[in-house]
Structure formats: structure tokens, C-alpha cells
Amino acid sequence: MTADRIEKIVTLRAPRERVWQALTDAKKFGAWFGAELDGPFVAGQRVTGRIVPTKVDPETAKHQEPYRGLQVEWWIERIEPMTVFSFQWHPFAIEPGVDYSAEPTTLVEFELGDASGGTSLRITESGFDRIPLERRARAFAANEGGWAKQTELIATYLAL
């Protein structure tokens, strides 16, 4: 592992089709992730929205509550059915009134695979080396913990 890349792997006790829908249907994604998105995920297009607390875990929702309404902007990179979904974003862009638009983005990739008893999900976020030095370590640490929590949230969502 390097300071440029976060990787989380989890086996989800759900069929691949169900996991794929939880990742690529913007409403379903938002329910577990904690975002209300303004449109569907379409490769090559931007999607905007806002942070809202997750609907699947009350404790995590409490931690997300202070960020309710914070605007998000993602650029959908790839949608390869049942295999890969990816987007770019500004990591840990949570300071009110700060314009992150001039900063480089990181790439978030969700890769599905077969696993005994379910579906393997690998979440990778890369590109932290390009984030401004004054934000890099905090963004990396926040997202390292954030992706660990998100693997739990998607598992909880799929178990409902």
C-alpha cells in the first residue's frame, strides 16, 4: 500500500446483479453511501448532489449529519456492466466555502468478482499524490477510514 492509493476488498453475501445495482443505480448508491444525487450515473457525464446521512446505519448517519447538504460533484468514468464502475471526485472536499475545482481529482473504482458465497467487491481510490500537499494527508486518512466504513454500509444495505 502506498500513500497514493487506498484499497478495500470485501466479500458481499449477495448475487453480483444485486451488488451491481447497489453501485450503479444512483438512488440505491446514495441510500447506503449517504448522498442524494441529482441524476443517474452515465459514463462520461458529471453528476451532482449533496450529502445526506446514510439510510442503513443510524450510528454512521450521526457522523454524516454535520455534512448534510454539502454539495458533491462526481465525474463518471467507466461503467462496464457487472464488472467495473468508476468516477473521479475531489477527496475530502468538506470545507464550506472552499472552491476545490482547480484541484486534481482522485479516481474511485469499484470492481466486482466472483467469491464463494457471494460477490467480491474491490474499492480502490488512487491519485492522492496529486492532491495539494496541505490537504493530502488529511484527505488520505479520512478516505482510508471512510472506505472501510462504506464497505460495512454496502454490506448492511445488501442484507436488508
C-alpha positions as CSV (number, residue, x, y, z in Angstrom):
1,M,0.0,0.0,0.0
2,T,1.2,3.5,-0.8
3,A,0.1,6.9,0.3
4,D,-1.3,7.4,-3.2
5,R,-3.8,4.5,-3.1
6,I,-6.4,3.1,-0.8
7,E,-7.7,-0.4,-1.5
8,K,-10.5,-2.2,0.3
9,I,-11.8,-5.7,-0.5
10,V,-14.9,-7.2,0.9
11,T,-17.0,-10.3,0.1
12,L,-20.7,-9.4,0.0
13,R,-23.3,-12.0,0.6
14,A,-25.4,-11.1,-2.4
15,P,-25.5,-12.0,-6.0
16,R,-23.4,-9.9,-8.4
17,E,-26.5,-8.4,-10.1
18,R,-27.8,-7.0,-6.7
19,V,-24.3,-5.6,-5.8
20,W,-24.1,-4.1,-9.3
21,Q,-27.4,-2.3,-8.8
22,A,-26.4,-1.1,-5.4
23,L,-23.3,0.5,-7.0
24,T,-24.6,1.9,-10.3
25,D,-28.2,2.9,-9.5
26,A,-27.7,6.5,-8.2
27,K,-30.6,6.3,-5.8
28,K,-29.5,2.9,-4.3
29,F,-25.9,4.1,-4.1
30,G,-27.0,7.2,-2.3
31,A,-29.1,5.3,0.2
32,W,-26.1,3.3,1.6
33,F,-23.3,5.8,0.8
34,G,-25.0,8.9,2.2
35,A,-25.8,11.1,-0.7
36,E,-28.7,12.4,-2.7
37,L,-27.8,12.6,-6.3
38,D,-29.5,14.7,-9.0
39,G,-29.4,12.2,-11.8
40,P,-28.3,8.8,-12.9
41,F,-24.7,7.6,-13.3
42,V,-23.8,7.9,-17.0
43,A,-20.2,7.2,-18.3
44,G,-18.6,10.4,-19.5
45,Q,-21.0,12.7,-17.6
46,R,-21.0,14.7,-14.4
47,V,-23.4,14.1,-11.6
48,T,-24.0,16.5,-8.7
49,G,-25.8,16.1,-5.4
50,R,-25.5,16.6,-1.7
51,I,-24.5,14.7,1.3
52,V,-27.4,13.3,3.3
53,P,-27.0,10.8,6.1
54,T,-27.0,7.1,5.2
55,K,-30.3,5.3,5.5
56,V,-28.8,2.0,6.6
57,D,-26.8,2.7,9.8
58,P,-28.0,5.2,12.5
59,E,-24.6,5.5,14.1
60,T,-22.9,6.4,10.8
61,A,-25.7,8.7,9.9
62,K,-25.0,10.7,13.1
63,H,-21.4,11.2,11.9
64,Q,-22.6,12.3,8.5
65,E,-25.2,14.7,9.8
66,P,-22.8,17.7,10.2
67,Y,-22.1,17.5,6.5
68,R,-25.8,17.3,5.4
69,G,-26.4,19.5,2.4
70,L,-22.7,19.7,1.4
71,Q,-22.5,19.7,-2.4
72,V,-20.8,16.8,-4.2
73,E,-19.7,16.6,-7.8
74,W,-18.5,13.4,-9.4
75,W,-17.4,12.7,-13.0
76,I,-18.4,9.2,-14.1
77,E,-15.6,7.5,-15.8
78,R,-16.5,3.9,-16.6
79,I,-19.5,1.6,-16.4
80,E,-18.6,-1.8,-17.6
81,P,-21.7,-3.9,-16.7
82,M,-21.3,-6.3,-13.8
83,T,-17.6,-5.6,-13.7
84,V,-16.3,-2.1,-13.1
85,F,-17.8,1.3,-12.1
86,S,-15.6,4.3,-11.6
87,F,-15.7,8.0,-11.0
88,Q,-13.5,10.9,-10.2
89,W,-14.1,13.3,-7.4
90,H,-12.4,15.8,-5.1
91,P,-11.5,13.7,-2.0
92,F,-12.5,15.0,1.5
93,A,-13.8,18.3,0.0
94,I,-15.7,19.2,3.1
95,E,-14.7,22.8,4.0
96,P,-17.7,25.1,3.5
97,G,-16.9,27.9,1.1
98,V,-13.7,26.4,-0.3
99,D,-13.6,26.0,-4.1
100,Y,-11.9,22.7,-4.9
101,S,-12.5,23.0,-8.7
102,A,-8.8,23.9,-9.5
103,E,-7.5,20.8,-7.6
104,P,-6.8,17.5,-9.3
105,T,-9.3,14.7,-8.5
106,T,-8.8,11.1,-7.4
107,L,-10.2,8.1,-9.2
108,V,-12.6,5.8,-7.3
109,E,-13.0,2.3,-8.8
110,F,-15.4,-0.5,-7.8
111,E,-14.6,-3.9,-9.3
112,L,-16.8,-6.9,-8.9
113,G,-15.6,-10.5,-8.9
114,D,-16.9,-14.0,-8.0
115,A,-16.4,-15.1,-4.4
116,S,-17.5,-18.2,-2.5
117,G,-21.0,-17.4,-1.1
118,G,-21.4,-14.0,-2.8
119,T,-19.6,-11.3,-4.7
120,S,-16.2,-9.8,-4.2
121,L,-16.0,-6.0,-4.2
122,R,-12.7,-4.2,-4.5
123,I,-12.8,-0.5,-3.9
124,T,-9.7,1.5,-5.0
125,E,-9.1,5.2,-4.7
126,S,-5.9,6.5,-6.3
127,G,-4.3,9.7,-7.2
128,F,-3.6,11.2,-3.8
129,D,-0.1,12.1,-4.8
130,R,-1.6,14.9,-7.0
131,I,-3.7,16.4,-4.1
132,P,-2.2,19.6,-2.7
133,L,0.3,18.8,0.0
134,E,-1.5,20.8,2.6
135,R,-4.6,18.6,2.2
136,R,-3.1,15.3,1.1
137,A,-2.5,13.5,4.4
138,R,-5.9,14.5,5.9
139,A,-7.7,13.5,2.7
140,F,-6.0,10.2,2.6
141,A,-6.6,9.4,6.3
142,A,-10.3,10.5,6.1
143,N,-10.9,8.4,3.0
144,E,-9.0,5.4,4.3
145,G,-11.4,5.2,7.2
146,G,-14.3,6.3,5.0
147,W,-13.9,3.4,2.6
148,A,-13.6,1.0,5.5
149,K,-17.0,2.2,6.7
150,Q,-18.5,2.2,3.2
151,T,-17.7,-1.5,2.8
152,E,-19.7,-2.1,6.0
153,L,-22.6,0.2,4.8
154,I,-23.0,-1.6,1.4
155,A,-22.9,-5.0,3.2
156,T,-25.6,-3.8,5.6
157,Y,-27.7,-2.4,2.7
158,L,-27.5,-5.6,0.8
159,A,-28.5,-7.6,3.9
160,L,-31.8,-5.6,4.3
